[in-house]
């Protein structure tokens, strides 16, 4: 009697093939081992990154907190107290003025590229090429440009305006690219539903698309704030290192990052430099928390 064929017993062939595949190196056992190895590598990388972050923050806090004295928050800077209060005021002014210049230009440019520009437009390709080029330029080059154009050519001198305009050019591609990606991520269903209700292009863009993309836009703004607050090279060429708070647009002043650099480079006030780093870390954390709260409220609304 001949053995039953696969047509009579279809499951027999399937079970046999399953046993053969499980025995091969590329079968289920090999796939599970590879998945476990990749998962372990991902967890290890995430843990290492988290450890580095905690180590840096802890090291700064341990070295800086013991030297946070009331003299560091005096209204005027002297060589004895090394007050950072004028630098804090200048940092807030510099950050606000830079964002006030960069955000409207970058957001409106991203809206044009995503919502209004036609595909294959050469102007769009030129703008994106320019943005990628600007994002790759070192900060020292921006500082030299600001020194030659704003400080020397326009005659503004080392001032708050020269530093803010230089920083706004630096963060322009960062905010624009993040805004563009956030607008692209908004589903087309939102636009079609708005058009179906009779809304125009402009109303749909500013009432439907932009609020939906606001969390991504704020993420780019947070990164821009971090770059502005931590910048030193460009500001030393454009805003100067004056110890007094910048009282006007054409007055010189140093930010917290420049203040910390000056204290550490002198070698006489290293402990005060670590204390300044603690305050700078807290300011960045407060700005990021505030941006996250605003993004959450805008998303709920």
C-alpha positions as CSV (number, residue, x, y, z in Angstrom):
1,X,0.0,0.0,0.0
2,X,1.3,3.4,-1.0
3,X,1.8,6.1,1.6
4,X,-0.9,8.9,1.8
5,X,-0.1,11.9,-0.3
6,X,0.1,15.5,0.9
7,X,-3.3,16.2,-0.7
8,X,-5.0,13.7,1.7
9,X,-3.0,14.8,4.7
10,X,-2.2,18.5,4.0
11,X,-1.2,19.2,7.6
12,X,1.5,16.6,7.6
13,X,3.6,18.5,5.0
14,X,3.2,21.8,6.9
15,X,4.3,20.2,10.2
16,X,7.3,18.6,8.5
17,X,8.3,21.9,6.9
18,X,7.9,23.7,10.3
19,X,10.2,21.1,12.0
20,X,12.8,21.6,9.2
21,X,12.7,25.4,9.4
22,X,13.0,25.4,13.2
23,X,16.1,23.2,12.9
24,X,17.8,25.5,10.4
25,X,20.0,28.4,11.7
26,X,17.8,31.0,10.0
27,X,14.6,29.6,11.5
28,X,12.5,30.8,14.4
29,X,15.2,30.1,17.0
30,X,17.7,32.2,15.1
31,X,15.2,35.0,14.6
32,X,14.4,35.1,18.4
33,X,18.1,35.2,19.3
34,X,18.7,38.0,16.9
35,X,15.7,39.9,18.2
36,X,16.9,39.5,21.8
37,X,20.4,40.6,20.8
38,X,19.0,43.8,19.1
39,X,16.8,44.5,22.1
40,X,19.7,44.1,24.4
41,X,21.8,46.5,22.3
42,X,19.0,49.1,22.3
43,X,18.5,48.9,26.1
44,X,22.3,49.1,26.6
45,X,22.6,52.2,24.4
46,X,19.6,53.8,26.2
47,X,21.0,53.0,29.6
48,X,24.5,54.3,28.7
49,X,23.0,57.6,27.4
50,X,20.9,58.0,30.5
51,X,24.0,57.2,32.7
52,X,26.0,59.9,30.9
53,X,23.2,62.5,31.4
54,X,22.8,61.7,35.1
55,X,26.6,61.8,35.6
56,X,27.0,65.2,33.9
57,X,24.0,66.7,35.9
58,X,25.2,65.2,39.1
59,X,28.8,66.3,38.7
60,X,27.7,69.9,38.0
61,X,25.3,70.0,40.9
62,X,27.9,68.5,43.3
63,X,30.6,70.9,42.3
64,X,28.4,74.0,42.0
65,X,25.7,73.9,44.7
66,X,28.1,74.5,47.6
67,X,29.2,77.8,46.0
68,X,25.8,79.3,45.4
69,X,26.1,82.2,47.7
70,X,24.0,85.4,47.9
71,X,27.0,87.4,46.5
72,X,26.6,85.6,43.2
73,X,23.1,87.2,42.8
74,X,24.1,90.8,43.6
75,X,22.7,93.5,41.3
76,X,26.2,94.7,40.2
77,X,29.3,92.7,39.2
78,X,32.6,93.2,41.0
79,X,35.8,91.3,41.0
80,X,35.0,90.1,44.5
81,X,31.5,88.8,44.3
82,X,31.6,87.6,40.6
83,X,27.8,88.3,40.4
84,X,25.9,86.5,37.7
85,X,22.7,88.6,37.9
86,X,23.7,90.9,35.1
87,X,24.5,87.9,32.9
88,X,21.1,86.3,33.7
89,X,19.3,89.5,32.6
90,X,21.4,89.7,29.4
91,X,20.7,86.0,28.7
92,X,16.9,86.4,29.0
93,X,17.0,89.5,26.8
94,X,19.3,87.8,24.2
95,X,17.1,84.7,24.1
96,X,13.8,86.6,23.8
97,X,15.1,88.9,21.1
98,X,16.6,86.1,19.1
99,X,13.4,84.0,19.2
100,X,11.3,87.1,18.3
101,X,13.3,87.5,15.1
102,X,13.8,83.9,14.1
103,X,10.4,82.3,14.9
104,X,8.2,84.3,12.5
105,X,10.6,84.0,9.6
106,X,11.3,80.3,10.0
107,X,7.7,79.3,10.7
108,X,6.3,81.3,7.7
109,X,9.0,79.9,5.4
110,X,8.1,76.3,6.5
111,X,4.4,77.0,5.9
112,X,5.2,78.2,2.4
113,X,7.4,75.2,1.6
114,X,4.8,72.7,2.8
115,X,1.4,74.2,2.1
116,X,1.9,76.6,-0.8
117,X,4.9,75.8,-2.9
118,X,4.4,73.4,-5.8
119,X,6.4,70.2,-6.2
120,X,9.5,70.5,-8.2
121,X,9.8,74.3,-7.6
122,X,13.4,75.4,-8.0
123,X,12.9,78.1,-5.3
124,X,12.0,75.4,-2.8
125,X,15.1,73.4,-3.7
126,X,17.2,76.5,-3.3
127,X,15.7,77.4,0.1
128,X,16.2,73.8,1.4
129,X,19.8,73.8,0.1
130,X,20.4,77.1,1.8
131,X,18.9,75.8,5.1
132,X,21.1,72.7,5.1
133,X,24.1,74.8,4.4
134,X,23.4,77.2,7.2
135,X,22.8,74.4,9.7
136,X,26.3,73.0,9.0
137,X,28.3,76.2,9.4
138,X,30.3,76.4,12.7
139,X,29.3,79.0,15.2
140,X,32.7,80.8,15.0
141,X,31.9,81.6,11.4
142,X,28.6,83.2,12.4
143,X,30.5,85.2,15.0
144,X,33.0,86.4,12.4
145,X,30.2,87.4,10.0
146,X,28.4,89.2,12.8
147,X,31.6,91.0,13.7
148,X,32.3,92.1,10.1
149,X,28.7,93.0,9.2
150,X,26.7,94.1,12.3
151,X,29.5,95.3,14.5
152,X,31.8,96.9,11.9
153,X,29.9,97.6,8.7
154,X,26.6,98.8,10.3
155,X,28.5,100.4,13.2
156,X,26.5,98.9,16.0
157,X,29.6,97.9,18.0
158,X,29.5,95.0,20.5
159,X,25.9,95.2,21.3
160,X,22.8,93.2,22.2
161,X,21.3,93.8,18.8
162,X,24.3,92.4,16.9
163,X,24.4,89.3,19.1
164,X,20.7,88.7,18.8
165,X,20.7,89.0,15.0
166,X,23.7,86.7,14.7
167,X,22.0,84.1,16.9
168,X,18.7,84.4,15.0
169,X,20.5,83.5,11.8
170,X,22.1,80.5,13.6
171,X,18.8,79.1,14.9
172,X,16.8,79.9,11.8
173,X,17.4,76.6,9.9
174,X,16.8,74.6,13.1
175,X,13.3,76.0,13.7
176,X,12.5,75.9,10.1
177,X,13.4,72.2,9.5
178,X,11.5,71.1,12.7
179,X,8.5,73.2,11.7
180,X,8.5,71.7,8.2
181,X,8.7,68.2,9.5
182,X,5.8,68.9,12.0
183,X,3.6,70.3,9.2
184,X,4.3,67.3,6.9
185,X,3.3,65.0,9.8
186,X,-0.2,66.5,10.0
187,X,-2.6,64.1,8.2
188,X,-4.1,65.3,5.0
189,X,-7.5,64.2,6.4
190,X,-7.5,67.3,8.6
191,X,-7.0,69.6,5.5
192,X,-9.6,67.7,3.5
193,X,-12.1,68.0,6.3
194,X,-11.5,71.7,6.7
195,X,-11.9,72.2,2.9
196,X,-15.1,70.1,3.0
197,X,-16.6,72.5,5.6
198,X,-15.9,75.5,3.3
199,X,-12.7,76.9,4.9
200,X,-10.1,78.4,2.6
201,X,-6.5,77.7,2.3
202,X,-5.3,80.4,4.7
203,X,-7.9,79.6,7.4
204,X,-7.1,75.9,7.1
205,X,-3.4,76.5,7.5
206,X,-3.5,78.8,10.5
207,X,-6.5,77.3,12.3
208,X,-6.2,73.6,11.6
209,X,-2.7,72.7,10.4
210,X,-0.5,74.9,12.6
211,X,-2.2,74.1,15.9
212,X,-1.9,70.4,15.1
213,X,1.8,70.8,14.4
214,X,2.5,73.0,17.4
215,X,4.1,70.3,19.6
216,X,6.7,69.6,16.9
217,X,7.3,73.4,16.3
218,X,7.8,73.9,20.1
219,X,10.3,71.0,20.1
220,X,12.4,72.9,17.5
221,X,12.1,76.1,19.5
222,X,13.3,74.2,22.6
223,X,16.4,73.1,20.8
224,X,16.9,76.6,19.5
225,X,16.7,78.0,23.1
226,X,19.3,75.5,24.2
227,X,21.6,76.6,21.4
228,X,21.1,80.3,22.2
229,X,21.7,79.9,25.9
230,X,24.8,77.8,25.5
231,X,26.4,79.8,22.7
232,X,29.7,81.5,23.5
233,X,31.9,81.9,20.4
234,X,29.5,83.9,18.3
235,X,28.5,86.2,21.2
236,X,32.1,87.0,22.2
237,X,32.6,88.6,18.7
238,X,29.2,90.3,18.6
239,X,27.8,91.0,22.0
240,X,31.1,91.4,23.9
241,X,32.0,90.4,27.5
242,X,30.9,93.5,29.4
243,X,30.0,92.7,33.0
244,X,27.1,95.1,33.2
245,X,23.6,94.0,32.1
246,X,22.7,95.1,28.6
247,X,20.4,98.0,29.2
248,X,19.6,98.8,25.5
249,X,19.9,97.2,22.0
250,X,23.2,98.9,21.4
251,X,24.7,98.2,24.8
252,X,27.2,95.3,25.4
253,X,26.7,92.5,27.8
254,X,27.7,88.9,28.5
255,X,25.3,85.9,28.8
256,X,25.6,83.2,31.4
257,X,27.6,80.9,29.0
258,X,30.1,83.7,28.3
259,X,30.2,84.6,31.9
260,X,31.0,81.0,32.8
261,X,33.7,80.8,30.2
262,X,35.4,84.0,31.4
263,X,35.4,82.8,35.0
264,X,36.9,79.4,34.1
265,X,39.4,80.8,31.6
266,X,40.8,83.2,34.2
267,X,41.5,80.3,36.6
268,X,40.7,82.4,39.7
269,X,37.0,81.7,40.0
270,X,36.5,78.1,39.0
271,X,34.1,77.4,41.8
272,X,31.9,80.3,40.8
273,X,32.0,79.0,37.3
274,X,30.5,75.7,38.4
275,X,27.8,77.6,40.4
276,X,27.0,79.6,37.2
277,X,26.7,76.2,35.4
278,X,24.1,75.1,38.0
279,X,22.0,78.3,37.4
280,X,22.3,77.9,33.6
281,X,21.1,74.3,33.9
282,X,18.1,75.3,36.0
283,X,17.2,78.1,33.5
284,X,17.3,75.7,30.5
285,X,15.2,73.1,32.5
286,X,12.7,75.8,33.4
287,X,12.4,76.9,29.8
288,X,12.0,73.3,28.5
289,X,9.3,72.6,31.2
290,X,7.4,75.8,30.3
291,X,7.5,74.9,26.6
292,X,6.2,71.4,27.3
293,X,3.3,72.8,29.3
294,X,2.4,75.2,26.6
295,X,2.6,72.4,24.0
296,X,0.3,70.2,26.1
297,X,-2.3,72.9,26.6
298,X,-2.3,73.7,22.8
299,X,-2.7,70.0,22.0
300,X,-5.7,69.6,24.3
301,X,-7.3,72.8,23.0
